[in-house]
């Protein structure tokens, strides 16, 4: 006896939908689940399409399910048996062919076919698309889909760069054809963040730090923390000697230049207040910044896009082949976001989420964020050591759960915190940072305090 969640008998509609394969096997035994039903793994919007070699075209309407029977080829090479139902599923290539052609309620259409081809290319490589193209030639006569097979060959050729352009319809497919494939999941996440930022109420904290020593002191603190949280750790007094007195630590020359590299980009024109230009020039601009920042570390391939995937735990960042298209597309989304604080937050996540280089991505993301803030006269943001684990947790929530609120709130909190300090007197500034627990590394033991020693940072 079937029961529903309330303890009663389930509706007949639910029972039919749950057992659609058995039902369709009775109605059209020997048929093939085809057209859009094959692409989507069964009924789509309450419709199941069956191709059958002997039955004539008709529609069978049942509670919760409509079965569209079309006269067509039965079981072919590549088709897969559907359990004990007496049906088969269209194979991969057959399913693609059946969904091309004249627009129809039973076809998914070219854009969905393009999406499936791109997914196959990304997961299985060029040889998989070549195999589909070869299989289409074999299936064409049985399916009588010569025009559709020709379209499929042109789509594959264009995606592989062996056919003239013009056949593809989706922006994603066009990007692949011009050598700039995109990470669709990341683009969707960037759009989600952009939607949130357009509607969010964000603080506007003016930059009151004057040019001269105060600006240099602030840039030094920015560089110190940005490097420390990425593993380049110095006592703050030693880092002060490196930046303020240009005193390279002899035993750690590369680490010393890491501190100087971020400092220079934080204080020197044009990097301080001119983020890279969005679009086709964004990645070349980032590469120049990266080359300047890590120019003393040839092992980090300064200025060169990564050639192998990189990870944070089990999370894989954007594949090397997808970096260019994804970062260009993402940077264009930035232009639709209000300039200043909202756009700066977006830049920080864009670079962090893509991770376009082997090393230095976190530092670069914060530099570009701050360049946007400086461009419009807003206070730059520093992520102190004690707050960094909390900041990374907020990034993870956005990356893994598509929830941007905490990430945005964390940066707003740090913007207010940074604006409390007087950067004119470096000795006083360092003392205040120590008193605020900013230099500590254990959030379990310490709490980040305001300049006056009070608790509870403004969110």
SEMI-330877 format. One line per field, with one value per residue (C-alpha): residue number from 1; residue in three letters; x, y, z. Coordinates in steps of 0.001 Angstrom, whole numbers, plus 524288, in hexadecimal, padded with zeros to 5 digits. Layout:
BEGIN
num (NUM|...) .
residuo (ALA|...) .
X (X|...) .
Y (Y|...) .
Z (Z|...) .
//
This chain:
BEGIN
num (1|2|3|4|5|6|7|8|9|10|11|12|13|14|15|16|17|18|19|20|21|22|23|24|25|26|27|28|29|30|31|32|33|34|35|36|37|38|39|40|41|42|43|44|45|46|47|48|49|50|51|52|53|54|55|56|57|58|59|60|61|62|63|64|65|66|67|68|69|70|71|72|73|74|75|76|77|78|79|80|81|82|83|84|85|86|87|88|89|90|91|92|93|94|95|96|97|98|99|100|101|102|103|104|105|106|107|108|109|110|111|112|113|114|115|116|117|118|119|120|121|122|123|124|125|126|127|128|129|130|131|132|133|134|135|136|137|138|139|140|141|142|143|144|145|146|147|148|149|150|151|152|153|154|155|156|157|158|159|160|161|162|163|164|165|166|167|168|169|170|171|172|173|174|175|176|177|178|179|180|181|182|183|184|185|186|187|188|189|190|191|192|193|194|195|196|197|198|199|200|201|202|203|204|205|206|207|208|209|210|211|212|213|214|215|216|217|218|219|220|221|222|223|224|225|226|227|228|229|230|231|232|233|234|235|236|237|238|239|240|241|242|243|244|245|246|247|248|249|250|251|252|253|254|255|256|257|258|259|260|261|262|263|264|265|266|267|268|269|270|271|272|273|274|275|276|277|278|279|280|281|282|283|284|285|286|287|288|289|290|291|292|293|294|295|296|297|298|299|300|301|302|303|304|305|306|307|308|309|310|311|312|313|314|315|316|317|318|319|320|321|322|323|324|325|326|327|328|329|330|331|332|333|334|335|336|337|338|339|340|341|342|343|344|345|346|347|348|349|350|351|352|353|354|355|356|357|358|359|360|361|362|363|364|365|366|367|368|369|370|371|372|373|374|375|376|377|378|379|380|381|382|383|384|385|386|387|388|389|390|391|392|393|394|395|396|397|398|399|400|401|402|403|404|405|406|407|408|409|410|411|412|413|414|415|416|417|418|419|420|421|422|423|424|425|426|427|428|429|430|431|432|433|434|435|436|437|438|439|440|441|442|443|444|445|446|447|448|449|450|451|452|453|454|455|456|457|458|459) .
residuo (UNK|UNK|UNK|UNK|UNK|UNK|UNK|UNK|UNK|UNK|UNK|UNK|UNK|UNK|UNK|UNK|UNK|UNK|UNK|UNK|UNK|UNK|UNK|UNK|UNK|UNK|UNK|UNK|UNK|UNK|UNK|UNK|UNK|UNK|UNK|UNK|UNK|UNK|UNK|UNK|UNK|UNK|UNK|UNK|UNK|UNK|UNK|UNK|UNK|UNK|UNK|UNK|UNK|UNK|UNK|UNK|UNK|UNK|UNK|UNK|UNK|UNK|UNK|UNK|UNK|UNK|UNK|UNK|UNK|UNK|UNK|UNK|UNK|UNK|UNK|UNK|UNK|UNK|UNK|UNK|UNK|UNK|UNK|UNK|UNK|UNK|UNK|UNK|UNK|UNK|UNK|UNK|UNK|UNK|UNK|UNK|UNK|UNK|UNK|UNK|UNK|UNK|UNK|UNK|UNK|UNK|UNK|UNK|UNK|UNK|UNK|UNK|UNK|UNK|UNK|UNK|UNK|UNK|UNK|UNK|UNK|UNK|UNK|UNK|UNK|UNK|UNK|UNK|UNK|UNK|UNK|UNK|UNK|UNK|UNK|UNK|UNK|UNK|UNK|UNK|UNK|UNK|UNK|UNK|UNK|UNK|UNK|UNK|UNK|UNK|UNK|UNK|UNK|UNK|UNK|UNK|UNK|UNK|UNK|UNK|UNK|UNK|UNK|UNK|UNK|UNK|UNK|UNK|UNK|UNK|UNK|UNK|UNK|UNK|UNK|UNK|UNK|UNK|UNK|UNK|UNK|UNK|UNK|UNK|UNK|UNK|UNK|UNK|UNK|UNK|UNK|UNK|UNK|UNK|UNK|UNK|UNK|UNK|UNK|UNK|UNK|UNK|UNK|UNK|UNK|UNK|UNK|UNK|UNK|UNK|UNK|UNK|UNK|UNK|UNK|UNK|UNK|UNK|UNK|UNK|UNK|UNK|UNK|UNK|UNK|UNK|UNK|UNK|UNK|UNK|UNK|UNK|UNK|UNK|UNK|UNK|UNK|UNK|UNK|UNK|UNK|UNK|UNK|UNK|UNK|UNK|UNK|UNK|UNK|UNK|UNK|UNK|UNK|UNK|UNK|UNK|UNK|UNK|UNK|UNK|UNK|UNK|UNK|UNK|UNK|UNK|UNK|UNK|UNK|UNK|UNK|UNK|UNK|UNK|UNK|UNK|UNK|UNK|UNK|UNK|UNK|UNK|UNK|UNK|UNK|UNK|UNK|UNK|UNK|UNK|UNK|UNK|UNK|UNK|UNK|UNK|UNK|UNK|UNK|UNK|UNK|UNK|UNK|UNK|UNK|UNK|UNK|UNK|UNK|UNK|UNK|UNK|UNK|UNK|UNK|UNK|UNK|UNK|UNK|UNK|UNK|UNK|UNK|UNK|UNK|UNK|UNK|UNK|UNK|UNK|UNK|UNK|UNK|UNK|UNK|UNK|UNK|UNK|UNK|UNK|UNK|UNK|UNK|UNK|UNK|UNK|UNK|UNK|UNK|UNK|UNK|UNK|UNK|UNK|UNK|UNK|UNK|UNK|UNK|UNK|UNK|UNK|UNK|UNK|UNK|UNK|UNK|UNK|UNK|UNK|UNK|UNK|UNK|UNK|UNK|UNK|UNK|UNK|UNK|UNK|UNK|UNK|UNK|UNK|UNK|UNK|UNK|UNK|UNK|UNK|UNK|UNK|UNK|UNK|UNK|UNK|UNK|UNK|UNK|UNK|UNK|UNK|UNK|UNK|UNK|UNK|UNK|UNK|UNK|UNK|UNK|UNK|UNK|UNK|UNK|UNK|UNK|UNK|UNK|UNK|UNK|UNK|UNK|UNK|UNK|UNK|UNK|UNK|UNK|UNK|UNK|UNK|UNK|UNK|UNK|UNK|UNK|UNK|UNK|UNK|UNK|UNK|UNK|UNK|UNK|UNK|UNK|UNK|UNK|UNK|UNK|UNK|UNK|UNK|UNK|UNK|UNK|UNK|UNK) .
X (80000|805AD|80471|807AB|80E50|80156|7FE9A|7F495|7F4F9|7FD1F|7F6A1|7F5BD|7FD88|808FE|808A0|808B6|813F9|81BC0|81A2C|81A82|823E8|81B2F|80F2E|8158F|81AC2|80CD0|807F0|8133B|81B51|826F0|827BE|832F9|832AD|836B9|837A4|8378E|833A7|840A0|84878|8415F|840E7|8325C|825EE|827D3|81CB7|813C4|816C1|81DC8|821E8|822D8|8279F|821DF|824A8|816AE|80D43|80775|807FC|7FEC5|7FDAF|7FA41|7F559|7F615|7F4A1|80156|807BD|80613|80CEF|81008|8121F|81909|81B67|82A27|835D5|835C6|841A2|84E86|85CDE|8600B|85244|85149|84755|83E73|83E38|833AB|829E0|82B11|82FFB|83D25|8433D|84893|85763|85F23|86101|8533C|84DD3|85562|850D7|84298|8429D|84759|83F11|83210|82D18|823A9|81DF8|8252B|832A3|83B8B|84157|84ED1|852A6|850E2|85883|8638B|863A8|864C9|86FD9|8774A|87579|87AAF|88643|8899A|88857|88D73|89563|895A5|89616|88858|882D9|889D9|883AA|87620|8789F|87C8C|870DB|867A9|86C0F|86883|85B39|856C1|85100|8493C|843E8|841D4|84780|85129|84F2E|85043|85CC5|86282|85F24|8652E|871BF|8728B|87040|87AEB|8841F|8820F|88426|890C9|89521|89501|888F1|8859F|87E1A|86FD4|86878|868F2|85E20|861C1|86B5A|87225|873E9|878F6|88302|887A9|888BB|8916D|89A0B|893E8|88B49|884BC|881E9|8731E|87146|87A75|873EF|866DA|86CCA|8726D|8650A|85F07|868D6|866BE|85805|85A18|863A3|85AAF|85017|8589B|859E0|86888|870C4|877CE|88409|88C20|89AD4|8A038|8AE5D|8B6A8|8C198|8CF28|8D370|8C581|8C28A|8CF63|8CC96|8BF18|8C4B6|8CEF8|8C499|8BC8C|8C844|8CC4F|8BF2F|8BC9A|8C967|8C89C|8BB96|8C117|8CCB4|8D738|8D8D9|8E1C5|8E1A2|8DB45|8E79D|8EFA6|8E588|8E639|8F4D8|8F2B9|8E8D1|8EC1D|8FAE4|8FC60|903D7|90318|90405|91020|90B38|8FDF8|8FFE8|8F42C|8EB05|8F002|8ED08|8DF53|8DCD2|8E26F|8DAE0|8CD84|8D191|8D563|8C8BB|8C142|8C7EC|8CCF4|8C57B|8BEAF|8BCCE|8B7E9|8ABA8|8AA12|8A4E6|8A6E4|89D52|891CA|88FF4|89A8A|8A4E6|8A1D1|8AA24|8B5EA|8B4CB|8B488|8C03E|8C7E3|8C45C|8C7F1|8D4EB|8D819|8D3FF|8DBBE|8E6A5|8F0FB|8EA81|8ECA7|8E7AF|8DA39|8DA04|8D754|8CDD4|8CA87|8BD40|8BD8D|8BFBE|8BA55|8AE21|8AF68|8A74C|8A309|8A0A6|897BD|892BF|8986C|899D9|89720|89E57|8A9D8|8A2E1|89747|89E77|89EC5|89086|88B9D|89361|88FEA|8818D|88209|888CB|87E2E|87418|87B82|8781B|869B0|86C1B|86C6D|87A5C|88199|87F07|875C1|87E93|88A9E|8845B|88115|88F23|8943A|88B94|88D6F|89C22|89BAB|89177|8989B|8A67B|8ACBD|8BAF5|8C330|8C589|8C211|8B38E|8AEED|8B83C|8B47C|8A5E7|8A779|8AFFE|8A615|89B17|8A270|8A5F0|89764|89537|8A05A|89B74|88F2B|89550|89117|8990D|8A100|89E31|8A817|8A55E|8ACF1|8B290|8A89C|89CFF|8A224|89C7E|88F0F|89086|89421|88859|87FAD|885FE|88331|874E1|873BE|87B8B|874F8|86751|86563|86269|8691C|863FC|86EA3|87987|87488|87234|88006|88631|87D26|88155|88FBC|88DD1|88866|8930E|89E27|898AD|89A42|8A914|8B1AD|8BC35|8C4BD|8CCDC|8D20F|8D687|8C909|8C293|8CA46|8C729|8B8A8|8B8D6|8BEF3|8B51B|8A9F6|8AF29|8B046|8BD7F|8B8C0|8B605|8AC3F|89DF2|89B2A|8A3A1|8A263|897E8|89A86|8987F|895CC|8A05C|89AB4|89B2B|88C99|886D0|87C81|880CF|87684|8711A) .
Y (80000|80D37|81806|82673|82EEE|83136|822AF|821EA|81BFC|823BF|82A40|82277|82D51|82B5B|81CA8|81DD2|82795|81F1D|8130C|81985|80F90|803FF|80B37|80F1C|80158|7FC4B|806EA|8065A|7FA30|7F9A2|8086A|8119E|81D28|827A1|835FF|83F1C|83408|82D74|839CA|83C66|82E5F|82C01|83426|842B4|84BBA|83FFD|83B1A|82E9E|82CE0|81F0F|81B5D|80E7C|806E9|801C4|80A34|8160A|823AF|825D9|82BF4|82402|82C85|826D9|82CFD|83474|83024|8321A|82859|82D70|821D6|824D7|81B26|819E2|81111|806D0|80213|8063C|80487|80D17|80CCE|807D9|7FE73|804A2|7FA93|7F02D|7F989|7F4D4|8025A|8080A|8156C|81C98|81C3E|828CE|82BB3|827BF|83071|83C1E|839EF|83862|8456F|84D4E|851B9|8589E|85E63|85514|851F3|844F5|84ABA|85185|85A04|85DFF|865B8|859DD|85189|85B82|85B1E|84C38|84CCA|856C8|84EA7|842BF|84A7A|84F93|8426D|838FF|84101|842B1|83429|832B0|83CD4|83640|82953|82F9F|8350A|82797|82101|82AFB|826A4|81887|81BF3|8259C|81BCD|8146A|820E2|82816|83457|838A6|84748|845A9|83DBC|8487C|8528E|84A24|848B7|85773|859F9|85077|855E7|863A9|85FC7|85903|86482|85CD5|86301|870F2|8786C|87BFE|86F7B|87093|877B9|877AE|88198|87636|86F0C|87B33|87D23|86F22|870F4|87CF3|87614|87C1B|871DB|8760B|86F7C|87054|86D57|87867|88207|87EB5|88119|88E1F|8922D|88E2E|89696|8A1D6|8A13C|8A1D1|8AD33|8B54D|8B4C8|8B53E|8C118|8C2BD|8CC45|8D788|8D9DB|8E4EB|8E3B9|8EE49|8E9AE|8F4BD|8F2D1|8F140|8E965|8E5D8|8DF9E|8D82A|8D34E|8CE8B|8C7AC|8C140|8BBE1|8B744|8B018|8AA6B|8A423|8A012|89891|89346|88C7F|88625|8806C|88ADA|88D58|89765|89E3B|8AB2F|8B26D|8AAD6|8AD89|8BBE9|8BBED|8B578|8BF72|8CC0A|8CA80|8C194|8B7E0|8AA8F|89F04|897FA|88A74|88CE6|8958E|8906C|891CF|89F97|8A2E9|89D2D|8A782|8B215|8AD4B|8AEC9|8BB92|8C1BA|8BDE0|8C34D|8D08B|8D337|8D939|8D408|8C75E|8CDE0|8D394|8CD4E|8BF47|8B7F8|8BB6D|8B1FF|8A90E|8A44A|8AC89|8A81E|89BC8|8A252|8AD03|8A311|89C36|8A8E8|8AAFE|89CF9|89E5D|8AAA5|8A4BE|8980D|89C21|8969E|88936|88291|875C1|87C2A|87F53|88DD4|8933E|885DF|87F4D|8725D|8662A|85C89|85CB2|861CB|85E5E|862E9|85627|84E75|85A74|85BC4|8697C|86CC0|863DF|86A26|868A9|8706E|87B67|8851F|88414|88395|88F39|89774|8943D|89667|8A37E|8A816|8A4B8|8ADDD|8B951|8B70D|8B8C8|8C642|8CB3E|8CC62|8C34F|8B9F4|8B85B|8B705|8ABB7|8A54E|8A68C|8A03E|89459|893A2|891EC|88956|88041|87EA5|87DEF|880EB|87F78|8753D|87E01|88B7D|88B12|88F45|89AC0|89EB1|89DFF|8A767|8B0BB|8B1CA|8B369|8BE88|8C4D8|8C61B|8CC17|8D5C0|8D910|8DF14|8E49C|8DA10|8D442|8C841|8BB78|8B3B9|8A5CD|8A42A|8970C|8946A|896D9|88F3E|881D7|887F0|88EC1|881E4|87B47|885BB|88371|874DD|8774D|87EEE|874FB|868C4|86D77|87933|881F2|88F4B|8968D|892B1|8952C|8A2EA|8A56E|8A121|8AB07|8B5DD|8B2B0|8B374|8C043|8C672|8C06A|8C561|8D330|8D467|8D590|8E190|8DDC7|8E9C8|8E481|8D70B|8D3E5|8D72B|8CFC3|8C354|8C470|8C5E0|8BA2E|8B1E5|8B6C2|8B35B|8A545|8A6FA|8A00D|8940A|88760|8804D|8848C|87A83|88204|89019|8994C|8A44C|8B128|8BF03|8C960|8CDB9|8BFD4|8BD87|8B0DB|8AEBF|8B361|8BA46|8B106) .
Z (80000|7FC03|80601|8052A|80F6C|8163F|81729|80C42|7FED3|7F511|7E99E|7DD22|7D66F|7DF9A|7DDD0|7CF08|7CF40|7D8AB|7D025|7C2D4|7BCF6|7C070|7BBA0|7AEBF|7AD0F|7AD18|7A3E3|79A2A|79C88|7934D|79283|79546|79EC9|79534|791D2|79D9E|7A6C5|7A3B6|7A6D1|7B38F|7B868|7B756|7B775|7B5EB|7BA02|7BB03|7AD3A|7A94C|79B15|795A3|78807|7834C|776BD|774BE|77C61|775B1|77B0A|78655|793C1|79FC8|7AAD1|7B882|7C5F3|7C820|7BB5F|7ACD0|7A3E7|79643|78D39|7807A|77594|7746F|7757D|7801C|7877C|780F3|78441|78FEB|7959A|7A38F|7A995|7B3B2|7BE93|7BC59|7B64D|7A848|7A45C|7A0A5|7A273|7969F|796F5|79862|789F1|78632|790EE|78BBC|77DC8|781AE|788BE|77D1C|771C9|770BC|77D81|7840E|79163|79143|78E6C|79843|78D86|788EC|794F6|79DAE|793FE|79426|7A2EF|7A2C7|798DD|7A0F9|7AD42|7A60F|7A0E9|7AE7D|7B533|7AAE5|7A13D|7927F|78FA8|79561|78BE2|7809B|784B5|784B4|77723|77224|77895|77265|764E4|76806|76DE5|7639E|75A10|7645E|76A67|75D86|763B3|75942|75B82|76A40|768B1|7603C|76AAC|77543|76D6F|76B8E|77A0C|77DDA|77399|7787D|786B0|782D4|77A7B|76DC7|767D8|76432|76E81|76E1B|77189|78068|787A5|7960F|79BD3|7A288|795AD|78EC0|79994|797D4|78914|78A72|79440|7A057|7A6DC|7B375|7C067|7BFE8|7CE5E|7D228|7C8EF|7CF1D|7DC98|7D833|7D339|7E032|7E7A0|7DE2C|7E041|7EEEC|7EE2C|7E585|7EFE9|7FC27|8050E|806A8|80E7E|80810|81001|80AA0|809D2|812E1|8127F|80CDB|80320|80882|8146A|8189F|80B8A|80BCF|8198F|81584|80983|81211|81B47|80FA1|80A03|8170E|819EF|80BD4|80B8A|81969|8174A|80AF7|81251|810AB|81F2A|82550|8325C|82F5E|83392|82987|81F13|822B3|82024|812EB|80E35|81525|8155C|8096D|811D3|80B4E|81496|80F88|8131C|80CA4|800C3|7F90C|80498|80688|7F86B|7F9FF|80461|7FB95|7EFB8|7F60D|7FC8A|7EF95|7E8FA|7F4B2|7F464|7E6A9|7DB55|7D34F|7DAC9|7E723|7E107|7D39A|7D359|7C683|7BBB8|7BB1E|7AF66|7A630|7AD14|7BAE2|7BB08|7B45F|7BE96|7C996|7C39B|7C3EC|7D238|7D578|7CE6A|7D61F|7E312|7E1DE|7D8C1|7E1EF|7E235|7D504|7DAB7|7DC2C|7CD88|7CF82|7C59A|7BFCF|7C096|7C7CB|7BF99|7C993|7D1EE|7DFC7|7EBA6|7F916|80042|7F740|7F00A|7E267|7DD4D|7CF10|7C59A|7BE68|7B14F|7B699|7BD86|7B255|7AE69|7BC74|7C13F|7B561|7B6DD|7C585|7C43D|7BAEA|7C535|7CE54|7C592|7C87D|7D719|7DD94|7DDF2|7EAB4|7F610|7EF07|7E330|7EBD8|7F328|7E636|7E156|7EDCD|7EC08|7DD3C|7DE2D|7EA40|7E45A|7D762|7DCF0|7CFBA|7D414|7DAED|7E6B4|7EBBF|7E872|7F5E9|7F65C|7E8A0|7EBA2|7F6F9|7EF39|7E434|7EE14|7F475|7E77C|7E49E|7F208|7F02E|7E28F|7E845|7F4A6|7FE42|80963|805EF|80D05|814D2|81955|82621|829EC|834A7|82BA9|81FF7|823CD|82554|81830|81190|817C2|811AA|8046A|805B6|808B8|7FC0C|7F436|7F968|7FCE6|7F3DF|7FF83|7FE30|80A1F|813D0|80A10|80767|815D0|81968|8103A|814D4|822B3|81F22|817DB|82443|82C94|823F5|823D8|832A6|8326D|83135|82789|8297B|834D7|8318B|83F73|844BF|8399D|83C94|84B05|84816|83F01|849B6|853B6|84A79|8496D|83AA5|83A85|841D1|83A7F|84333|84256|84CF8|856B1|8522C|84D5D|843D6|84B06|846E1|84848|85551|85A87|85991|85499|84A4D|83CF4|83508|82AA8) .
//
